Amino acid sequence: SYTRQRRDSSIKTKQYTIMARARTFKHIFSIFSALLSSSVPATKAEDAIEYWTDYAIYPQRCVNYNNNDQIMYSMFEQSSNHCVDTPIGTFVASVPAFVDAYLEQAADNAADAGQDDYAYPAMADYLDCTATQINGVDYYLQLGCNGDDTSLLAVNIYSDAQCTEHSVVDGYDDAGIEVDFAVSFGKCTPCVIWMDKNDDEIDDQYYVNKQTNAPLCSAMWMYKEECDGKCQLTGKASTDTDGWNKADKVLLSILSLFGFGMLIAIIKKRQNMSNKDALLEQAAISAAGLQQSHILGIFALLILVITMFALLKLKKITWALLLMLNIFLFSYLMKLTVDGSVKETVIGPDGKIVEKEDSDDEDDDDDEDPTSPTITINTAGKYENPELPQVS
């Protein structure tokens, strides 16, 4: 019996030990879970934005990305920069989610402005997938992107109740329903829009609520999905391949004519260039390891490259090269103008600087009296003694 008691006591001790270890592991696991759960809200808290006063949103276009109609938009930290600086990021959200937040923002602005008669547009009925019949066949309608213009919305036709499969009826993929509102694509919109109000019309919490409650920006920040480089190219070709518009063509013609006029002026000034200036310029070109034919070849090649880029509708590089060419021609023309306006000077026998004027040389020669005793006519290769006065 004593042996049995010791065995039972040993078993109980082992059980207590196992239970203690289990409680220890459970305690450690609960601490780890608490730390993990506390880190997740911290990450979300860091990502959250409390005050929207200085932020802005920039809707870019409506695109079909990952087989879903979505609106691409960028968000900026400083609305005062009018969305021209680097954005926080570029994101996409489904058309129904974006439009729902967009309409909530419009309703909030109307209420803040004192407009009690604001009514939601009829298109709000198609934010959800809505069943309908067309020609006796069941279809579903939902607000999405216009297939012809990325800056417009349309009520599209779908064949499934989730509105994921587009359908075509009589050659059209939209229901032809008029959209009675529009999203301001390409416009920088502040997240907080202030209205003119008297102090008697508002309470102490008005400004705090205005800054913290921004329906559009807060919803788009919550539902945002990152839009990478491939995503940002979606729908971009239809807006950026229009070529040279009328204003571009006018400016391109002005710069081209200005450059051609400067080229004609340079040619005329080089024809009137003195031999001395021509030799100095040729020496400078030779010192650079070039010849005049090389300069002409580079100039002709540059004009050809600019023409090719213009035909390929590569605007940025065309503008850059054309401006560089005009700056070079203008600088060289100014150099020729300044060099041509400087008069050639010589140093006289008395050490004074005398300006040489070719137009007056012939007049001076005509006015000289060869019989004057103060004038000595030098003849090359012949020397004559000067006549001395006779001494009486």
Contacts in CASP RR format, 6 or more apart in sequence:
PFRMAT RR
TARGET T0000
AUTHOR 0000-0000-0000
METHOD contacts of the structure
MODEL  1
SYTRQRRDSSIKTKQYTIMARARTFKHIFSIFSALLSSSVPATKAEDAIE
YWTDYAIYPQRCVNYNNNDQIMYSMFEQSSNHCVDTPIGTFVASVPAFVD
AYLEQAADNAADAGQDDYAYPAMADYLDCTATQINGVDYYLQLGCNGDDT
SLLAVNIYSDAQCTEHSVVDGYDDAGIEVDFAVSFGKCTPCVIWMDKNDD
EIDDQYYVNKQTNAPLCSAMWMYKEECDGKCQLTGKASTDTDGWNKADKV
LLSILSLFGFGMLIAIIKKRQNMSNKDALLEQAAISAAGLQQSHILGIFA
LLILVITMFALLKLKKITWALLLMLNIFLFSYLMKLTVDGSVKETVIGPD
GKIVEKEDSDDEDDDDDEDPTSPTITINTAGKYENPELPQVS
49 55 0 8 1.000
49 217 0 8 1.000
49 218 0 8 1.000
49 221 0 8 1.000
50 212 0 8 1.000
51 211 0 8 1.000
51 212 0 8 1.000
52 191 0 8 1.000
52 192 0 8 1.000
52 211 0 8 1.000
52 212 0 8 1.000
52 214 0 8 1.000
52 217 0 8 1.000
52 218 0 8 1.000
53 191 0 8 1.000
53 192 0 8 1.000
53 211 0 8 1.000
54 77 0 8 1.000
54 78 0 8 1.000
54 79 0 8 1.000
54 80 0 8 1.000
55 75 0 8 1.000
55 76 0 8 1.000
55 77 0 8 1.000
55 79 0 8 1.000
55 190 0 8 1.000
55 191 0 8 1.000
55 192 0 8 1.000
55 214 0 8 1.000
55 217 0 8 1.000
56 75 0 8 1.000
56 76 0 8 1.000
56 78 0 8 1.000
56 79 0 8 1.000
56 82 0 8 1.000
56 83 0 8 1.000
56 188 0 8 1.000
56 189 0 8 1.000
56 190 0 8 1.000
56 191 0 8 1.000
57 73 0 8 1.000
57 74 0 8 1.000
57 75 0 8 1.000
57 76 0 8 1.000
57 188 0 8 1.000
57 189 0 8 1.000
57 191 0 8 1.000
57 216 0 8 1.000
57 217 0 8 1.000
57 220 0 8 1.000
58 73 0 8 1.000
58 74 0 8 1.000
58 75 0 8 1.000
58 76 0 8 1.000
58 83 0 8 1.000
58 87 0 8 1.000
58 186 0 8 1.000
58 187 0 8 1.000
58 188 0 8 1.000
58 189 0 8 1.000
59 71 0 8 1.000
59 72 0 8 1.000
59 73 0 8 1.000
59 98 0 8 1.000
59 183 0 8 1.000
59 184 0 8 1.000
59 185 0 8 1.000
59 186 0 8 1.000
59 187 0 8 1.000
59 189 0 8 1.000
60 71 0 8 1.000
60 72 0 8 1.000
60 73 0 8 1.000
60 74 0 8 1.000
60 90 0 8 1.000
60 185 0 8 1.000
60 186 0 8 1.000
61 71 0 8 1.000
61 72 0 8 1.000
61 150 0 8 1.000
61 151 0 8 1.000
61 185 0 8 1.000
61 235 0 8 1.000
61 236 0 8 1.000
61 239 0 8 1.000
62 69 0 8 1.000
62 70 0 8 1.000
62 71 0 8 1.000
62 72 0 8 1.000
62 95 0 8 1.000
62 144 0 8 1.000
62 145 0 8 1.000
62 146 0 8 1.000
62 150 0 8 1.000
62 151 0 8 1.000
62 152 0 8 1.000
62 153 0 8 1.000
62 183 0 8 1.000
62 185 0 8 1.000
63 69 0 8 1.000
63 70 0 8 1.000
63 71 0 8 1.000
63 72 0 8 1.000
63 92 0 8 1.000
63 145 0 8 1.000
63 150 0 8 1.000
63 234 0 8 1.000
63 235 0 8 1.000
64 70 0 8 1.000
64 145 0 8 1.000
64 147 0 8 1.000
64 234 0 8 1.000
65 72 0 8 1.000
65 92 0 8 1.000
65 227 0 8 1.000
65 231 0 8 1.000
65 234 0 8 1.000
67 164 0 8 1.000
68 94 0 8 1.000
68 164 0 8 1.000
69 94 0 8 1.000
69 95 0 8 1.000
69 144 0 8 1.000
69 145 0 8 1.000
69 156 0 8 1.000
70 92 0 8 1.000
70 93 0 8 1.000
70 94 0 8 1.000
70 95 0 8 1.000
70 98 0 8 1.000
70 145 0 8 1.000
71 92 0 8 1.000
71 93 0 8 1.000
71 94 0 8 1.000
71 95 0 8 1.000
71 98 0 8 1.000
71 99 0 8 1.000
71 183 0 8 1.000
72 90 0 8 1.000
72 91 0 8 1.000
72 92 0 8 1.000
72 227 0 8 1.000
72 231 0 8 1.000
72 232 0 8 1.000
72 234 0 8 1.000
73 90 0 8 1.000
73 91 0 8 1.000
73 92 0 8 1.000
73 93 0 8 1.000
73 98 0 8 1.000
73 220 0 8 1.000
74 83 0 8 1.000
74 87 0 8 1.000
74 88 0 8 1.000
74 89 0 8 1.000
74 90 0 8 1.000
74 91 0 8 1.000
75 87 0 8 1.000
75 88 0 8 1.000
75 89 0 8 1.000
75 91 0 8 1.000
75 217 0 8 1.000
75 220 0 8 1.000
75 221 0 8 1.000
75 224 0 8 1.000
76 83 0 8 1.000
76 85 0 8 1.000
76 87 0 8 1.000
76 88 0 8 1.000
76 188 0 8 1.000
77 88 0 8 1.000
78 85 0 8 1.000
79 188 0 8 1.000
79 190 0 8 1.000
79 191 0 8 1.000
82 188 0 8 1.000
83 188 0 8 1.000
89 226 0 8 1.000
89 227 0 8 1.000
90 226 0 8 1.000
90 227 0 8 1.000
90 231 0 8 1.000
90 232 0 8 1.000
91 220 0 8 1.000
91 224 0 8 1.000
91 225 0 8 1.000
91 226 0 8 1.000
91 227 0 8 1.000
92 224 0 8 1.000
92 225 0 8 1.000
92 227 0 8 1.000
92 231 0 8 1.000
93 220 0 8 1.000
93 223 0 8 1.000
93 224 0 8 1.000
93 225 0 8 1.000
94 223 0 8 1.000
95 143 0 8 1.000
95 144 0 8 1.000
95 145 0 8 1.000
95 153 0 8 1.000
96 127 0 8 1.000
96 128 0 8 1.000
96 142 0 8 1.000
96 143 0 8 1.000
96 144 0 8 1.000
97 219 0 8 1.000
97 223 0 8 1.000
98 183 0 8 1.000
98 220 0 8 1.000
99 123 0 8 1.000
99 124 0 8 1.000
99 127 0 8 1.000
99 143 0 8 1.000
99 153 0 8 1.000
99 183 0 8 1.000
100 124 0 8 1.000
100 127 0 8 1.000
100 219 0 8 1.000
101 215 0 8 1.000
101 216 0 8 1.000
101 219 0 8 1.000
101 220 0 8 1.000
102 183 0 8 1.000
102 216 0 8 1.000
103 120 0 8 1.000
103 121 0 8 1.000
103 124 0 8 1.000
103 181 0 8 1.000
104 215 0 8 1.000
104 216 0 8 1.000
104 219 0 8 1.000
105 214 0 8 1.000
105 215 0 8 1.000
105 216 0 8 1.000
106 118 0 8 1.000
107 118 0 8 1.000
107 120 0 8 1.000
108 213 0 8 1.000
108 215 0 8 1.000
109 193 0 8 1.000
109 195 0 8 1.000
110 118 0 8 1.000
111 118 0 8 1.000
112 193 0 8 1.000
112 195 0 8 1.000
112 210 0 8 1.000
113 195 0 8 1.000
121 180 0 8 1.000
121 181 0 8 1.000
122 180 0 8 1.000
123 143 0 8 1.000
123 153 0 8 1.000
123 155 0 8 1.000
123 177 0 8 1.000
123 179 0 8 1.000
123 180 0 8 1.000
123 181 0 8 1.000
126 141 0 8 1.000
126 142 0 8 1.000
126 143 0 8 1.000
126 155 0 8 1.000
126 177 0 8 1.000
127 142 0 8 1.000
127 143 0 8 1.000
128 142 0 8 1.000
129 140 0 8 1.000
129 141 0 8 1.000
129 142 0 8 1.000
129 158 0 8 1.000
129 161 0 8 1.000
129 162 0 8 1.000
129 163 0 8 1.000
130 140 0 8 1.000
130 141 0 8 1.000
130 142 0 8 1.000
131 138 0 8 1.000
131 139 0 8 1.000
131 140 0 8 1.000
131 161 0 8 1.000
132 138 0 8 1.000
132 139 0 8 1.000
132 140 0 8 1.000
132 141 0 8 1.000
132 175 0 8 1.000
133 139 0 8 1.000
134 157 0 8 1.000
134 169 0 8 1.000
134 175 0 8 1.000
135 169 0 8 1.000
137 169 0 8 1.000
139 157 0 8 1.000
139 158 0 8 1.000
139 159 0 8 1.000
139 167 0 8 1.000
139 169 0 8 1.000
140 157 0 8 1.000
140 158 0 8 1.000
140 159 0 8 1.000
140 160 0 8 1.000
140 161 0 8 1.000
140 163 0 8 1.000
141 155 0 8 1.000
141 156 0 8 1.000
141 157 0 8 1.000
141 158 0 8 1.000
141 163 0 8 1.000
141 175 0 8 1.000
141 177 0 8 1.000
142 155 0 8 1.000
142 156 0 8 1.000
142 158 0 8 1.000
142 163 0 8 1.000
143 153 0 8 1.000
143 154 0 8 1.000
143 155 0 8 1.000
143 156 0 8 1.000
143 179 0 8 1.000
144 153 0 8 1.000
144 154 0 8 1.000
144 155 0 8 1.000
144 156 0 8 1.000
145 152 0 8 1.000
145 153 0 8 1.000
145 154 0 8 1.000
145 156 0 8 1.000
146 152 0 8 1.000
146 153 0 8 1.000
146 154 0 8 1.000
146 174 0 8 1.000
147 154 0 8 1.000
147 173 0 8 1.000
147 174 0 8 1.000
150 185 0 8 1.000
150 235 0 8 1.000
150 238 0 8 1.000
150 239 0 8 1.000
151 185 0 8 1.000
151 186 0 8 1.000
152 179 0 8 1.000
152 182 0 8 1.000
153 179 0 8 1.000
153 182 0 8 1.000
153 183 0 8 1.000
154 174 0 8 1.000
154 175 0 8 1.000
154 176 0 8 1.000
154 179 0 8 1.000
155 174 0 8 1.000
155 175 0 8 1.000
155 176 0 8 1.000
155 177 0 8 1.000
155 179 0 8 1.000
156 163 0 8 1.000
156 166 0 8 1.000
156 173 0 8 1.000
156 174 0 8 1.000
156 175 0 8 1.000
157 166 0 8 1.000
157 167 0 8 1.000
157 168 0 8 1.000
157 169 0 8 1.000
157 172 0 8 1.000
157 173 0 8 1.000
157 174 0 8 1.000
157 175 0 8 1.000
158 164 0 8 1.000
158 165 0 8 1.000
158 166 0 8 1.000
158 167 0 8 1.000
159 165 0 8 1.000
159 166 0 8 1.000
159 167 0 8 1.000
166 173 0 8 1.000
167 173 0 8 1.000
169 175 0 8 1.000
189 216 0 8 1.000
191 214 0 8 1.000
191 216 0 8 1.000
191 217 0 8 1.000
192 210 0 8 1.000
192 211 0 8 1.000
192 214 0 8 1.000
194 210 0 8 1.000
197 206 0 8 1.000
241 313 0 8 1.000
243 313 0 8 1.000
243 315 0 8 1.000
244 252 0 8 1.000
244 310 0 8 1.000
244 313 0 8 1.000
244 315 0 8 1.000
248 315 0 8 1.000
252 310 0 8 1.000
252 318 0 8 1.000
252 322 0 8 1.000
255 322 0 8 1.000
255 323 0 8 1.000
255 326 0 8 1.000
256 322 0 8 1.000
258 326 0 8 1.000
259 325 0 8 1.000
259 326 0 8 1.000
259 329 0 8 1.000
262 326 0 8 1.000
262 329 0 8 1.000
262 330 0 8 1.000
262 333 0 8 1.000
263 329 0 8 1.000
265 333 0 8 1.000
266 329 0 8 1.000
266 332 0 8 1.000
266 333 0 8 1.000
266 336 0 8 1.000
269 333 0 8 1.000
269 336 0 8 1.000
269 337 0 8 1.000
269 340 0 8 1.000
270 278 0 8 1.000
270 336 0 8 1.000
273 281 0 8 1.000
273 336 0 8 1.000
273 339 0 8 1.000
273 340 0 8 1.000
274 344 0 8 1.000
276 344 0 8 1.000
277 339 0 8 1.000
277 340 0 8 1.000
282 292 0 8 1.000
285 291 0 8 1.000
285 292 0 8 1.000
285 295 0 8 1.000
302 321 0 8 1.000
302 325 0 8 1.000
303 325 0 8 1.000
305 321 0 8 1.000
306 318 0 8 1.000
306 321 0 8 1.000
306 322 0 8 1.000
306 325 0 8 1.000
309 317 0 8 1.000
309 318 0 8 1.000
309 321 0 8 1.000
310 318 0 8 1.000
343 355 0 8 1.000
343 356 0 8 1.000
343 357 0 8 1.000
344 355 0 8 1.000
344 356 0 8 1.000
345 353 0 8 1.000
345 354 0 8 1.000
345 355 0 8 1.000
345 356 0 8 1.000
346 353 0 8 1.000
346 354 0 8 1.000
346 356 0 8 1.000
347 353 0 8 1.000
347 354 0 8 1.000
348 354 0 8 1.000
368 375 0 8 1.000
369 375 0 8 1.000
370 377 0 8 1.000
373 387 0 8 1.000
376 386 0 8 1.000
END
